């Protein structure tokens, strides 16, 4: 019998082997904003997301793949299922703690490089500069470990990490979250949001 997290990992990463092929196949799911994808996430995994947000499914974190799946339930899927609501970010603190625990156990090194991207993205989502610096460092390591065509995939991840880092260094938060979270934007943030590359 397959592990309970296997359907989620299969949906998220697919069946290809190389990072380049996986990213080409799943990039729209990962970083696109489509109602159909959000609905599929809610329909297939909404119950597990609610369990994870409630502090359940902790037994998944006893092995690297289960840990990865639980991180996805806390960090990635709420951003789809609860898009444009405060609940989209409601798993972030739990995800950050879970990632810290798993990295301390060296779980990230036991995952495939493309899977590690979604562990380090948890750092990238954090409104804290020290954590952002950690994200950039982790993505830089991933790039340096790659060669050939696959290297470009991880270089792209590094670029996004560096852009997130610069925003936190400048504002101490992500201005594009202000409206959803009921935070008042400063004049500088409003000006920033009117330009390209200000939203993720």
Backbone torsions as a table, in degrees:
resi	resn	phi	psi	omega
1	UNK	NA	136.3	-177.2
2	UNK	-74.9	157.1	178.9
3	UNK	-66.7	152.4	-175.8
4	UNK	-65.3	-20.2	179.6
5	UNK	-89.7	-6.2	-173.8
6	UNK	-63.5	-42.4	177.9
7	UNK	-58.0	-37.6	178.4
8	UNK	-66.1	-46.0	-180.0
9	UNK	-65.2	-36.4	177.6
10	UNK	-64.9	-43.4	178.8
11	UNK	-64.6	-39.7	-173.5
12	UNK	-79.0	-37.0	-174.1
13	UNK	-110.6	-17.6	178.1
14	UNK	72.2	-157.4	-171.2
15	UNK	-114.5	-5.5	-179.4
16	UNK	-71.2	162.5	-175.9
17	UNK	-98.8	-47.2	-173.0
18	UNK	-81.7	146.7	177.2
19	UNK	-55.8	-37.5	-179.3
20	UNK	-63.1	-44.6	179.6
21	UNK	-68.2	-40.6	-179.9
22	UNK	-64.2	-44.5	-180.0
23	UNK	-64.8	-38.7	178.3
24	UNK	-65.6	-36.9	-178.1
25	UNK	-76.2	-38.1	-170.1
26	UNK	-112.2	-0.9	-175.8
27	UNK	-57.1	-38.6	179.6
28	UNK	-67.3	-37.5	175.9
29	UNK	-64.0	-44.5	-175.8
30	UNK	-67.6	-46.6	-168.3
31	UNK	-122.6	1.1	176.1
32	UNK	-84.7	164.3	177.4
33	UNK	-123.3	89.3	-178.2
34	UNK	-124.4	132.2	-179.8
35	UNK	-57.9	-38.0	-178.0
36	UNK	-63.9	-37.8	178.9
37	UNK	-70.4	-41.6	178.5
38	UNK	-62.2	-39.9	179.1
39	UNK	-65.9	-41.5	178.4
40	UNK	-62.9	-42.7	177.7
41	UNK	-59.4	-43.8	-178.8
42	UNK	-66.7	-43.0	-176.5
43	UNK	-67.7	-44.6	-174.2
44	UNK	-83.4	-36.4	-169.7
45	UNK	-128.3	6.4	-178.3
46	UNK	-58.9	-38.5	178.6
47	UNK	-63.7	-41.8	179.0
48	UNK	-68.9	-35.3	176.2
49	UNK	-61.4	-45.4	179.4
50	UNK	-61.6	-40.1	177.5
51	UNK	-63.0	-44.9	-179.6
52	UNK	-63.1	-43.1	180.0
53	UNK	-64.9	-26.8	179.2
54	UNK	-84.8	2.7	179.0
55	UNK	88.4	11.8	178.8
56	UNK	-92.8	-178.1	-179.9
57	UNK	63.9	19.6	-177.6
58	UNK	-63.5	-22.8	178.4
59	UNK	-65.5	-20.5	177.0
60	UNK	-61.1	-30.8	-173.1
61	UNK	-77.9	11.3	-179.6
62	UNK	-85.9	-7.5	176.2
63	UNK	-141.7	157.0	-173.1
64	UNK	-57.0	-44.6	-177.3
65	UNK	-69.2	-40.7	176.7
66	UNK	-64.5	-39.4	176.3
67	UNK	-59.6	-47.3	177.9
68	UNK	-58.1	-47.2	-178.8
69	UNK	-62.1	-39.9	178.9
70	UNK	-66.2	-38.0	175.3
71	UNK	-60.8	-43.2	177.7
72	UNK	-60.3	-41.5	-179.9
73	UNK	-64.7	-28.7	-177.7
74	UNK	-92.1	-30.3	-170.7
75	UNK	-109.9	-51.9	-174.6
76	UNK	-83.2	-50.2	-172.7
77	UNK	-68.5	-34.8	174.7
78	UNK	-60.4	-30.4	178.6
79	UNK	-68.3	-22.4	176.0
80	UNK	-90.4	-51.9	-172.9
81	UNK	-67.3	-36.7	-176.7
82	UNK	-114.6	32.2	-176.4
83	UNK	-51.9	138.2	177.3
84	UNK	65.7	25.0	172.9
85	UNK	-132.8	158.6	178.2
86	UNK	-57.4	-29.4	-177.1
87	UNK	-66.0	-17.1	177.3
88	UNK	-58.0	-27.2	-176.9
89	UNK	-107.4	8.7	-170.9
90	UNK	-71.5	-16.6	178.3
91	UNK	-96.7	0.8	-170.5
92	UNK	-61.7	-47.8	-177.0
93	UNK	-64.8	-40.6	178.1
94	UNK	-65.1	-40.0	178.6
95	UNK	-63.6	-41.9	-179.9
96	UNK	-62.0	-43.2	178.5
97	UNK	-65.0	-40.9	-179.7
98	UNK	-65.1	-41.9	178.6
99	UNK	-64.2	-43.6	178.7
100	UNK	-59.1	-42.0	179.6
101	UNK	-65.5	-43.6	-178.4
102	UNK	-67.6	-39.6	178.5
103	UNK	-65.6	-38.1	176.6
104	UNK	-60.8	-29.4	177.8
105	UNK	-90.9	5.4	178.6
106	UNK	66.2	24.3	-180.0
107	UNK	-65.7	-36.2	-176.7
108	UNK	-61.5	-35.4	-178.7
109	UNK	-71.0	-13.3	179.4
110	UNK	-94.4	-1.0	177.0
111	UNK	-97.5	161.6	172.9
112	UNK	-67.8	150.0	-178.6
113	UNK	-52.5	-41.9	-178.6
114	UNK	-66.9	-28.1	175.7
115	UNK	-73.3	-34.2	179.9
116	UNK	-64.0	-26.0	177.0
117	UNK	-52.1	-41.6	-173.6
118	UNK	-83.6	-8.5	167.2
119	UNK	-79.5	-47.6	-176.7
120	UNK	-73.9	-21.9	175.0
121	UNK	-61.8	-26.6	176.7
122	UNK	-59.8	-40.6	175.3
123	UNK	-63.5	-41.4	-177.3
124	UNK	-64.9	-25.8	-179.3
125	UNK	-83.5	-6.6	-173.4
126	UNK	-85.3	137.4	178.9
127	UNK	-90.6	61.4	-179.8
128	UNK	-148.5	126.2	-172.3
129	UNK	-66.3	-39.1	179.6
130	UNK	-61.4	-39.3	178.3
131	UNK	-70.4	-36.7	175.2
132	UNK	-61.9	-40.4	177.6
133	UNK	-61.7	-37.8	176.9
134	UNK	-64.4	-39.9	178.1
135	UNK	-60.2	-47.9	-179.6
136	UNK	-61.3	-42.4	178.9
137	UNK	-61.4	-43.6	-179.6
138	UNK	-66.4	-41.9	179.5
139	UNK	-70.0	-32.6	175.8
140	UNK	-63.7	-42.1	176.3
141	UNK	-59.6	-42.8	179.7
142	UNK	-61.1	-43.4	179.3
143	UNK	-61.0	-44.7	-176.2
144	UNK	-66.9	-19.9	-180.0
145	UNK	-87.7	-4.8	-175.3
146	UNK	-103.4	164.9	176.0
147	UNK	-146.4	163.4	175.1
148	UNK	65.0	-148.4	-174.7
149	UNK	-63.4	-29.8	-177.6
150	UNK	-67.7	-23.8	-176.1
151	UNK	-61.0	-34.7	-177.5
152	UNK	-63.3	-35.2	179.2
153	UNK	-60.0	-45.6	-176.9
154	UNK	-77.8	-28.6	174.2
155	UNK	-64.1	-36.6	177.1
156	UNK	-65.3	-41.8	176.1
157	UNK	-61.3	-41.5	178.6
158	UNK	-62.4	-41.9	179.4
159	UNK	-58.7	-45.1	179.0
160	UNK	-65.3	-38.5	178.3
161	UNK	-62.1	-41.8	179.8
162	UNK	-66.5	-34.8	178.0
163	UNK	-69.4	-39.7	175.8
164	UNK	-63.1	-43.1	-179.5
165	UNK	-58.7	-43.1	-178.3
166	UNK	-64.8	-36.6	179.1
167	UNK	-67.0	-42.6	178.6
168	UNK	-68.0	-37.7	177.4
169	UNK	-62.3	-34.1	-177.8
170	UNK	-81.9	-44.8	-171.5
171	UNK	-111.4	-19.5	-175.8
172	UNK	77.7	2.7	178.5
173	UNK	-164.2	170.8	176.5
174	UNK	-93.6	107.9	-178.0
175	UNK	-57.4	-28.8	-178.1
176	UNK	-69.4	-12.2	175.6
177	UNK	-87.9	-11.5	-171.1
178	UNK	-56.8	-47.8	-176.2
179	UNK	-61.7	-45.0	-178.3
180	UNK	-65.3	-38.6	-175.7
181	UNK	-90.1	3.0	178.2
182	UNK	71.8	26.4	179.0
183	UNK	-95.4	141.7	178.7
184	UNK	-81.0	129.2	-179.8
185	UNK	-83.0	143.9	174.2
186	UNK	-78.2	167.7	177.7
187	UNK	-59.3	-42.1	-180.0
188	UNK	-64.4	-39.4	179.0
189	UNK	-66.9	-41.2	178.7
190	UNK	-60.9	-42.4	177.7
191	UNK	-63.6	-43.1	178.5
192	UNK	-60.9	-43.5	-176.8
193	UNK	-67.3	-18.5	179.7
194	UNK	-81.0	-9.3	-178.2
195	UNK	-100.6	171.1	179.6
196	UNK	-72.8	154.7	175.2
197	UNK	72.8	17.7	-176.6
198	UNK	-96.4	-6.8	-176.1
199	UNK	-128.1	146.5	179.3
200	UNK	-125.2	NA	NA
